[in-house]
Amino acid sequence: MTLTDFAPVSFNKRVPIVDMLRGWALLGVVLMNYSDFFSMGAPDNYKPDVFNNILLTGGSILFASKSWTLLSFLFGYGFAVLMQNTANKGIDTNSFFLKRMFWLFVIAFFNSMFFFGDILKDYAFLGIILLMFQKCSVKTSLYIAALLFLLIPLVTSLVINFTGPASFGILAPYFPLYKSHSLLQIFWFGLLGTWKGQVINLNCTGTVHTVMFCCFMMGLAAKKAAFFENIMVNKRAVIKIWAVSLALLIVIIILNLSLRKPALIAKYYNPDYWVVLVTMTFTTASLCWLYVAGALKTFFAAMQSIGKMTLTNYIMQNVISIFLFSGFGFGLALTQRIAAVWYYLIALLVYVLQVYLSKWWLKYNYYGPVEWLWRQLSYGKRLGIKIKN
């Protein structure tokens, strides 16, 4: 096998709308992750004023859990792309992907040192399971996704009844580590937080992983159906998905508001993640509709740039958070010194800077630096990164 077999995918073969959606998801990730630090630093009796409360609620409705579910959907899509590309190159897809997920675990370990809410380890773990479904047809993938969708409320209720709802309380005993001026202790907090808050927490290993895998299968089906590759042809399908998801969202909201005892229903069949997934689908369909209509071209181009370096930009957001929020840096999460709105503004500033950095980097390189490192480790070869003029 020659080095040309490992050549990067040419820019004209990339699917722009997929990179754009990744960029949108990263916007939600940085907004929600940074607003979590506001909750970490707030006293138990703190109540934000009306303006900040509206911002926090609005951000939660639009982005909370919708971003990582969208990234999960796109991971399933990317998995199918990778399987197709490696098969075309004559590479053993199973062994290659297992190696790729191993190195993603390693990257996730280091990322967890910077951020206790790392999601890469979950993708690596569930990605291995996804291998068993790689040959599923579009219909089979959608049937499995539908089955998981129906099971999610049951799993959610069982987990909450057994462990209680997810909260920052589980990490409270370890907050002093994050307040430390020692970088090593802050890294230890990140690893402990990941272990206690996610790895051995059923709210993650039970509920979140079920939701993630449902999204994986939806993304797998989307690639097998070449949905995004033919997005212009599929405009009617986009509009139909938009209308159905909007109708479902309205029905779910009305039911939640009108039922006399919604808490009793939630105890046995909690529909919270249905709201998340339907909202994510509605938002994604809205973005796709705007895209095929030719609207917001500058905005979408910016998101496309940052989305081409999803892994690098995600990790960069977490590294920056150490300097902003921990005791090693400015300590903005240690005491309630700034209003909630500033966490959003800081996140937006970081995101905008990443847009410009991504544009600059991609002028000269095929990949983001972390993507390039991961690719080399996966193939076990020294690969080029510079664009040849």
HELIX and SHEET records of a PDB file:
HELIX    1   1 LEU A    3  PHE A    6  5                                   4    
HELIX    2   2 PHE A   11  LYS A   13  5                                   3    
HELIX    3   3 PRO A   16  GLY A   41  1                                  26    
HELIX    4   4 VAL A   50  PHE A   63  1                                  14    
HELIX    5   5 LYS A   66  ASN A   88  1                                  23    
HELIX    6   6 THR A   93  PHE A  114  1                                  22    
HELIX    7   7 LEU A  120  LEU A  130  1                                  11    
HELIX    8   8 LEU A  131  PHE A  133  5                                   3    
HELIX    9   9 VAL A  138  THR A  163  1                                  26    
HELIX   10  10 PHE A  168  TYR A  174  5                                   7    
HELIX   11  11 PHE A  175  LYS A  179  1                                   5    
HELIX   12  12 LEU A  183  THR A  194  1                                  12    
HELIX   13  13 TRP A  195  VAL A  199  3                                   5    
HELIX   14  14 LEU A  202  LEU A  202  1                                   1    
HELIX   15  15 ASN A  203  VAL A  208  3                                   6    
HELIX   16  16 HIS A  209  LYS A  224  1                                  16    
HELIX   17  17 LYS A  235  SER A  258  1                                  24    
HELIX   18  18 PRO A  262  TYR A  268  1                                   7    
HELIX   19  19 ASP A  272  VAL A  292  1                                  21    
HELIX   20  20 LYS A  297  GLY A  307  1                                  11    
HELIX   21  21 THR A  310  PHE A  325  1                                  16    
HELIX   22  22 ALA A  340  TYR A  364  1                                  25    
HELIX   23  23 PRO A  369  TYR A  379  1                                  11    
END                                                                             
